[in-house]
Amino acid sequence: MIRASIIEACENPDLFGPWFRDRATWANWFTLLKATYGLPMDPAEEEVFRDCTGREFGPTEQCSEVWLICGRRAGKSRVLAVNGVFLACFVDWTPYLTPGERGVIPIVAADRTQAKIILRYISALLQGVPALAALASREISETIDLSNGISIEVTTASYKTSRGRTIVAGLLDEVAFWPNDESQNPDTEIIAALRPGMATIPFALLFVASSPYSRRGALYGAYRKHFGKPGRILVWKADTRTMNPTVPQSFLDEQYDLDPASAAAEYGAEFRTDIETFLSREVIEAVTVRDRHELLPFGGFTYTAFVDAAGGSGGDSMTMAIAHGDRRDRIILDLVRENRPPFSPDAVVEEFAATLRMYGISKVIGDRYAGDWPAERFAFHGIRYEPSEKTKSQIYQATLPIINSDALELLDLPRLTTQLAGLERRTARGGRDSIDHGPGSHDDVANAACGAIVSAIRPKTLAFAPLGEPSEALAHGFHGRDAESRYRAMLRG
């Protein structure tokens, strides 16, 4: 066991020194490392610490969690790798492991490809130091087993994969951009699942790094709760140039000129104020009919359908939804179909066409994906395909008052609920709003469902205006056959 602090290891030419030849470039990262492990700082480093943490005094003991909110190209991944190697090789965990038990350092990122970047850094560090290379007893594509009973491995971003393992440290990268198709808050769930695996390991350390995004999720929650406050949970917030002065200022100036809001988050480490949640989960759940997953066709109703097409080989699903308006002036979502890639687009169209005929539907509305291809393939099966006159943002905007006025019944489908809750409203220059899914997420199911819902709005119902545009009465919570008269009575006072 090599006895050295992380700073000594980074300064030693026989250990991590070759990675940090230009000490001035990495100076502020060294300050972060000293704060992480409760090491003394000089006056200049103390000033940097105060600027980046909002705290007056540095920790006097090792932190239990470190949250790095830093701009892109700041060096976060390399620092995660250095800490991973240090904790795996320079700390003796055997007193806390039972015979045959291995301590695990999981690397979690938005996807396994991104997590492998950190693993490659770790592998290079191990192989570049002869004293450490001897510890690597086995290395495969996503795991490095060390002879001291520690394994460093890429882990899927799922709260299920961390259960039952003993975790001595965690390396979590770009948590603000983790996908959220399976749950509304995967970052918080995954981190909550990691902590019990660290509970029995003194000095276990969780590293969470990301450039910021919207004002929600685990990263923003940690910032609000712990930034500027004493304790073993340290939040470090710094822009790109503070942590990596080699990034040209001219490049950053160009990015700010192109998109100030995006650049402030990507490089300035500021949470975006132009992105907000479009629908709250509580509102969605209020119009969701529990345990209703699908409705069979019933005579007397006119059904409408919407298709979100996809090619079958990318990351998008091909989805279809069917809805109808009932006699109570409500919109009912009857069915949602999703085909995840890989799939045969022709086979999916054939399947969708058969389902549409069951509901007596001869025309389907859809997005403008791939030009004339959807229209040609649906026509082959006797279904007319019409491109939607509304953009996706307009469809979502038209759905909002229907949901808010409780004039809708949604199916109890977790992916639909999650995708609707994950929609974001972005305000562009000039104040124009757009609505779309967040980074790393999808909205194929939500788009099809909302498209079908809007298509089911009928002019004959007083609560809804022609062409699928919600009336002012509905927007203010009035629905039913006398909605318009009651709304006008309210205006008259």
MIFIZA-487003 format. One record per residue (C-alpha): x, y, z; residue in three letters. Coordinates in steps of 0.25 Angstrom, whole numbers. Each point is the difference from the previous one (the first is absolute). Layout:
N
X | Y | Z | Ala
...
end
This chain:
493
0 | 0 | 0 | Met
6 | 13 | -4 | Ile
-1 | 11 | 11 | Arg
-3 | 13 | -6 | Ala
-10 | 11 | 0 | Ser
-7 | 3 | -13 | Ile
8 | 13 | -2 | Ile
13 | -7 | 2 | Glu
-4 | -11 | -10 | Ala
-3 | 11 | -10 | Cys
13 | 7 | 2 | Glu
8 | -13 | 0 | Asn
7 | -2 | -14 | Pro
-1 | -15 | 3 | Asp
-15 | 0 | 2 | Leu
-10 | 10 | -5 | Phe
10 | 11 | -3 | Gly
1 | -2 | -15 | Pro
-15 | 4 | -1 | Trp
2 | 13 | 7 | Phe
13 | 5 | -6 | Arg
-6 | 14 | -1 | Asp
-3 | 3 | 14 | Arg
-6 | 14 | -3 | Ala
-11 | -6 | -9 | Thr
-4 | -10 | 11 | Trp
2 | 10 | 12 | Ala
-15 | 1 | 3 | Asn
-3 | -14 | -1 | Trp
11 | -3 | 10 | Phe
-7 | 10 | 9 | Thr
-13 | -9 | -2 | Leu
8 | -12 | 3 | Leu
5 | 6 | 13 | Lys
-14 | 4 | 4 | Ala
-5 | -14 | -3 | Thr
10 | -7 | 9 | Tyr
1 | 10 | 11 | Gly
14 | 4 | -3 | Leu
5 | 14 | 4 | Pro
0 | 11 | -11 | Met
8 | 13 | -1 | Asp
-6 | 14 | 0 | Pro
-1 | 0 | -15 | Ala
-7 | -13 | -1 | Glu
-9 | 4 | 12 | Glu
-5 | 11 | -9 | Glu
-3 | -9 | -12 | Val
-7 | -9 | 10 | Phe
-9 | 11 | 5 | Arg
-3 | 5 | -14 | Asp
-4 | -14 | -5 | Cys
-7 | -6 | 12 | Thr
-6 | 13 | 7 | Gly
6 | -6 | 13 | Arg
9 | 8 | 9 | Glu
8 | -11 | 6 | Phe
5 | -13 | -7 | Gly
-3 | -14 | 5 | Pro
9 | -6 | 11 | Thr
-3 | -14 | -4 | Glu
-3 | -8 | -12 | Gln
-14 | 3 | -7 | Cys
-10 | -11 | -2 | Ser
-6 | 6 | -13 | Glu
6 | 10 | -10 | Val
-9 | 7 | -10 | Trp
8 | 6 | -12 | Leu
-9 | 10 | -7 | Ile
10 | 5 | -11 | Cys
0 | 4 | -14 | Gly
3 | -9 | -12 | Arg
15 | -3 | -3 | Arg
3 | 4 | 14 | Ala
7 | -14 | 3 | Gly
-11 | -7 | 8 | Lys
2 | -14 | -6 | Ser
15 | 0 | 2 | Arg
-2 | 5 | 14 | Val
-10 | -11 | 3 | Leu
10 | -10 | -6 | Ala
11 | 4 | 9 | Val
-9 | -1 | 12 | Asn
-5 | -14 | -4 | Gly
15 | -5 | -1 | Val
4 | 7 | 13 | Phe
-12 | -6 | 8 | Leu
2 | -14 | -7 | Ala
15 | -1 | 2 | Cys
5 | 9 | 11 | Phe
-11 | -3 | 11 | Val
-1 | -13 | 7 | Asp
-14 | -5 | 0 | Trp
3 | -14 | 5 | Thr
-4 | 3 | 15 | Pro
-15 | 3 | -5 | Tyr
-1 | -12 | -10 | Leu
-3 | -14 | 4 | Thr
8 | -12 | -6 | Pro
-4 | -1 | -14 | Gly
-7 | 13 | -1 | Glu
4 | 10 | -10 | Arg
-1 | 15 | 1 | Gly
-6 | 7 | -12 | Val
3 | 14 | -6 | Ile
-12 | 1 | -11 | Pro
2 | 10 | -11 | Ile
-14 | 5 | -4 | Val
-3 | 10 | -12 | Ala
-11 | 4 | -9 | Ala
4 | -13 | -8 | Asp
10 | -11 | 0 | Arg
8 | 6 | -11 | Thr
2 | 13 | 8 | Gln
4 | -8 | 13 | Ala
10 | -7 | -8 | Lys
8 | 13 | -2 | Ile
3 | 0 | 15 | Ile
3 | -14 | 0 | Leu
10 | 2 | -11 | Arg
7 | 11 | 8 | Tyr
0 | -9 | 12 | Ile
7 | -11 | -8 | Ser
10 | 9 | -6 | Ala
3 | 5 | 14 | Leu
2 | -14 | 5 | Leu
8 | -5 | -12 | Gln
9 | 13 | 1 | Gly
5 | -3 | 14 | Val
7 | -13 | 2 | Pro
-2 | 0 | 14 | Ala
-15 | 0 | -2 | Leu
-1 | -8 | -13 | Ala
4 | -12 | 8 | Ala
-13 | 1 | 8 | Leu
-9 | -2 | -13 | Ala
-2 | -14 | 1 | Ser
-11 | -1 | -11 | Arg
-5 | 11 | -10 | Glu
-12 | -2 | -10 | Ile
-8 | 9 | -8 | Ser
-8 | 7 | 12 | Glu
7 | -5 | 12 | Thr
14 | 0 | 7 | Ile
2 | -9 | 11 | Asp
11 | 3 | 10 | Leu
8 | -10 | 8 | Ser
-3 | 8 | 13 | Asn
-15 | -4 | -1 | Gly
-5 | 12 | -7 | Ile
-7 | 1 | -13 | Ser
-2 | 12 | -9 | Ile
-12 | -2 | -10 | Glu
-9 | 7 | -9 | Val
-14 | -1 | 5 | Thr
-14 | 2 | -7 | Thr
-7 | 13 | 5 | Ala
-11 | -8 | 7 | Ser
-3 | 0 | 15 | Tyr
-1 | -15 | -1 | Lys
14 | -3 | -3 | Thr
6 | 5 | 13 | Ser
-8 | -9 | 9 | Arg
8 | -10 | 8 | Gly
14 | 5 | -3 | Arg
10 | 6 | 10 | Thr
4 | 14 | -6 | Ile
13 | 7 | 5 | Val
-2 | 11 | -10 | Ala
-9 | 5 | -11 | Gly
4 | 8 | -13 | Leu
-12 | 6 | -6 | Leu
1 | 8 | -13 | Asp
-9 | 11 | -6 | Glu
-12 | -4 | 9 | Val
-8 | 12 | -5 | Ala
-1 | -7 | -14 | Phe
-3 | -14 | 5 | Trp
-12 | -6 | -8 | Pro
-13 | 0 | 7 | Asn
-9 | -9 | -8 | Asp
-2 | -11 | 10 | Glu
-2 | 9 | 12 | Ser
-3 | 15 | 3 | Gln
12 | 2 | 8 | Asn
11 | -10 | -4 | Pro
11 | 8 | 6 | Asp
-6 | 1 | 14 | Thr
-4 | -15 | 0 | Glu
14 | -5 | -5 | Ile
7 | 9 | 11 | Ile
-10 | -5 | 10 | Ala
3 | -14 | -3 | Ala
15 | 2 | 0 | Leu
1 | 6 | 14 | Arg
-5 | -13 | 8 | Pro
12 | -8 | -7 | Gly
9 | 11 | 6 | Met
-6 | 0 | 14 | Ala
9 | -11 | 6 | Thr
13 | 6 | -6 | Ile
7 | 11 | 8 | Pro
6 | 11 | -9 | Phe
-8 | -5 | -12 | Ala
-1 | 12 | -10 | Leu
-10 | 3 | -10 | Leu
4 | 9 | -12 | Phe
-11 | 7 | -8 | Val
4 | 8 | -12 | Ala
-8 | 8 | -11 | Ser
-1 | 12 | -7 | Ser
-14 | 6 | 5 | Pro
-13 | 0 | -8 | Tyr
-14 | 3 | 5 | Ser
-4 | 4 | 14 | Arg
-4 | -14 | 4 | Arg
6 | -14 | 3 | Gly
11 | -5 | 10 | Ala
10 | 10 | -5 | Leu
-9 | 12 | 3 | Tyr
-5 | -6 | 12 | Gly
14 | -1 | 6 | Ala
4 | 14 | -4 | Tyr
-12 | 6 | 7 | Arg
2 | -9 | 13 | Lys
15 | 0 | 1 | His
7 | 12 | -7 | Phe
6 | 9 | 9 | Gly
-3 | -8 | 13 | Lys
10 | -8 | 8 | Pro
0 | -15 | 1 | Gly
5 | -12 | -6 | Arg
-8 | 2 | -13 | Ile
8 | 10 | -9 | Leu
-6 | 7 | -12 | Val
11 | 6 | -9 | Trp
-6 | 10 | -11 | Lys
10 | 6 | -10 | Ala
0 | 4 | -15 | Asp
8 | -6 | -10 | Thr
12 | 10 | 0 | Arg
1 | 0 | 15 | Thr
3 | -15 | -1 | Met
7 | -1 | -13 | Asn
6 | 13 | -4 | Pro
6 | -6 | -13 | Thr
-14 | 1 | -7 | Val
1 | 13 | -9 | Pro
-9 | 11 | 5 | Gln
-2 | 3 | -15 | Ser
-7 | -13 | -1 | Phe
-9 | 3 | 12 | Leu
-4 | 13 | -5 | Asp
-4 | -6 | -13 | Glu
-9 | -10 | 7 | Gln
-6 | 11 | 9 | Tyr
-3 | 8 | -13 | Asp
-7 | -12 | -6 | Leu
-9 | -4 | 11 | Asp
2 | 8 | 14 | Pro
-9 | -9 | 8 | Ala
6 | -13 | -5 | Ser
14 | 5 | 1 | Ala
-2 | 5 | 15 | Ala
-4 | -14 | 3 | Ala
10 | -8 | -8 | Glu
12 | 9 | 3 | Tyr
-4 | 10 | 11 | Gly
-5 | -11 | 9 | Ala
-14 | 7 | 2 | Glu
-13 | -7 | 1 | Phe
-9 | 4 | -11 | Arg
-11 | 9 | 3 | Thr
-7 | -1 | -14 | Asp
-4 | -15 | 2 | Ile
-11 | -4 | 9 | Glu
-9 | -12 | 2 | Thr
-12 | 0 | -9 | Phe
-9 | -9 | 8 | Leu
1 | -4 | 14 | Ser
-1 | -15 | 3 | Arg
-11 | 3 | 10 | Glu
-9 | 6 | -11 | Val
3 | -12 | -9 | Ile
-4 | -10 | 10 | Glu
-13 | 8 | 4 | Ala
-5 | -3 | -14 | Val
6 | -15 | -1 | Thr
-10 | -11 | 2 | Val
6 | -10 | 9 | Arg
2 | -14 | -5 | Asp
-6 | 4 | -14 | Arg
11 | -5 | -10 | His
-9 | -1 | -13 | Glu
-14 | 2 | -4 | Leu
-7 | -9 | -11 | Leu
-8 | 7 | -11 | Pro
-14 | 3 | 4 | Phe
-12 | 3 | -10 | Gly
-5 | 14 | -1 | Gly
13 | 7 | 2 | Phe
9 | 7 | -11 | Thr
15 | -4 | 2 | Tyr
12 | 8 | -4 | Thr
14 | -4 | -1 | Ala
14 | 6 | -1 | Phe
13 | -6 | -4 | Val
15 | 4 | 4 | Asp
8 | -7 | -11 | Ala
14 | -5 | 1 | Ala
10 | -8 | -8 | Gly
2 | -12 | 9 | Gly
16 | 1 | 1 | Ser
2 | 13 | 8 | Gly
-4 | 3 | 14 | Gly
-14 | 4 | -2 | Asp
-12 | -9 | 2 | Ser
-12 | 0 | -10 | Met
-13 | 3 | 7 | Thr
-15 | 1 | -2 | Met
-11 | 4 | 9 | Ala
-15 | 0 | -2 | Ile
-10 | 9 | 7 | Ala
-15 | 4 | 0 | His
-9 | 10 | 6 | Gly
-12 | -5 | 8 | Asp
-14 | 6 | 3 | Arg
5 | 7 | 13 | Arg
9 | 9 | -9 | Asp
13 | -7 | 5 | Arg
11 | -6 | -8 | Ile
4 | -14 | 2 | Ile
13 | -6 | -3 | Leu
-3 | -15 | -5 | Asp
13 | -6 | -4 | Leu
15 | 3 | -1 | Val
9 | -9 | -8 | Arg
15 | 1 | 0 | Glu
11 | -8 | -8 | Asn
14 | 3 | 5 | Arg
12 | -2 | -9 | Pro
4 | -8 | -7 | Pro
-12 | -3 | -8 | Phe
-5 | -1 | -14 | Ser
-8 | 12 | -4 | Pro
-8 | -7 | -10 | Asp
-4 | -11 | 10 | Ala
-4 | 11 | 10 | Val
-9 | 7 | -10 | Val
-7 | -13 | -3 | Glu
-2 | -2 | 14 | Glu
-5 | 14 | 3 | Phe
-10 | 0 | -12 | Ala
-6 | -13 | 5 | Ala
-2 | 7 | 13 | Thr
-6 | 12 | -6 | Leu
-10 | -8 | -8 | Arg
-5 | -7 | 13 | Met
-4 | 14 | 5 | Tyr
-6 | 4 | -13 | Gly
10 | 10 | -4 | Ile
4 | 2 | -14 | Ser
8 | 13 | 1 | Lys
12 | 2 | 9 | Val
7 | 13 | 3 | Ile
15 | 0 | 2 | Gly
13 | 8 | 1 | Asp
8 | 4 | -13 | Arg
10 | -11 | 2 | Tyr
8 | -5 | -12 | Ala
-9 | 8 | -11 | Gly
-10 | -9 | -7 | Asp
5 | -13 | 5 | Trp
-11 | -2 | 11 | Pro
-11 | 4 | -9 | Ala
4 | -10 | -10 | Glu
1 | -11 | 9 | Arg
-13 | 3 | 8 | Phe
-7 | 1 | -14 | Ala
5 | -14 | -4 | Phe
-8 | -5 | 12 | His
-13 | 8 | -3 | Gly
3 | 12 | 10 | Ile
1 | 14 | -4 | Arg
12 | 7 | 7 | Tyr
-1 | 16 | 2 | Glu
12 | 8 | 5 | Pro
-4 | 8 | 12 | Ser
-3 | 15 | -2 | Glu
5 | 2 | 14 | Lys
15 | 0 | 4 | Thr
3 | -9 | 12 | Lys
1 | 12 | 9 | Ser
-14 | 5 | -5 | Gln
-5 | -14 | 3 | Ile
5 | 1 | 15 | Tyr
-5 | 14 | 2 | Gln
-14 | -5 | -5 | Ala
0 | -11 | 10 | Thr
4 | 8 | 12 | Leu
-14 | 7 | 2 | Pro
-7 | -14 | -2 | Ile
9 | -6 | 11 | Ile
-1 | 12 | 10 | Asn
-16 | 1 | -2 | Ser
-1 | -15 | 4 | Asp
-7 | -3 | -14 | Ala
9 | -12 | -3 | Leu
2 | -14 | 4 | Glu
14 | -6 | -2 | Leu
4 | -14 | 0 | Leu
8 | -5 | 12 | Asp
13 | -2 | -8 | Leu
13 | 3 | 8 | Pro
8 | 4 | -13 | Arg
-11 | 9 | -4 | Leu
0 | 7 | 14 | Thr
15 | 1 | 0 | Thr
1 | 6 | -14 | Gln
-11 | 10 | 3 | Leu
6 | 4 | 13 | Ala
14 | 1 | -7 | Gly
-5 | 10 | -10 | Leu
7 | 14 | 1 | Glu
-4 | 14 | -4 | Arg
11 | 8 | -6 | Arg
-1 | 15 | -2 | Thr
9 | 4 | -12 | Ala
4 | 14 | -3 | Arg
-12 | 9 | -3 | Gly
-8 | -7 | 11 | Gly
-5 | -12 | -9 | Arg
-2 | -13 | 7 | Asp
2 | -14 | -5 | Ser
-3 | -13 | 6 | Ile
8 | -12 | -1 | Asp
7 | -12 | 8 | His
13 | 3 | 7 | Gly
14 | -5 | -4 | Pro
2 | -15 | 1 | Gly
-15 | -2 | 0 | Ser
-12 | -4 | -9 | His
-14 | 5 | -3 | Asp
-5 | -10 | -10 | Asp
-11 | -5 | 8 | Val
-4 | 13 | 6 | Ala
0 | 6 | -15 | Asn
-9 | -11 | -5 | Ala
-9 | 1 | 12 | Ala
-2 | 15 | 0 | Cys
-1 | 0 | -15 | Gly
-12 | -10 | 1 | Ala
-6 | 8 | 11 | Ile
0 | 13 | -7 | Val
-5 | -7 | -13 | Ser
-12 | -5 | 8 | Ala
-5 | 15 | 4 | Ile
-13 | 2 | -8 | Arg
-6 | 13 | -4 | Pro
-14 | -4 | 4 | Lys
4 | 0 | 15 | Thr
-1 | 14 | 6 | Leu
12 | -3 | 8 | Ala
9 | -1 | -12 | Phe
2 | 9 | -12 | Ala
1 | -4 | -14 | Pro
14 | -5 | -6 | Leu
4 | -6 | 13 | Gly
3 | 14 | 7 | Glu
-5 | 0 | 15 | Pro
-10 | 11 | 2 | Ser
2 | 11 | 10 | Glu
-11 | -7 | 9 | Ala
7 | -13 | 1 | Leu
13 | 7 | 2 | Ala
-6 | 6 | 13 | His
-5 | -13 | 5 | Gly
-15 | 0 | -6 | Phe
-4 | -12 | -7 | His
-14 | -6 | -4 | Gly
-11 | 4 | -9 | Arg
-2 | 13 | 7 | Asp
15 | 3 | 2 | Ala
-1 | 12 | -9 | Glu
-12 | 7 | 6 | Ser
6 | -3 | 14 | Arg
13 | 6 | -4 | Tyr
-6 | 13 | -6 | Arg
-8 | 1 | 13 | Ala
13 | 0 | 8 | Met
5 | 11 | -9 | Leu
-12 | 8 | 3 | Arg
3 | -1 | 15 | Gly
end
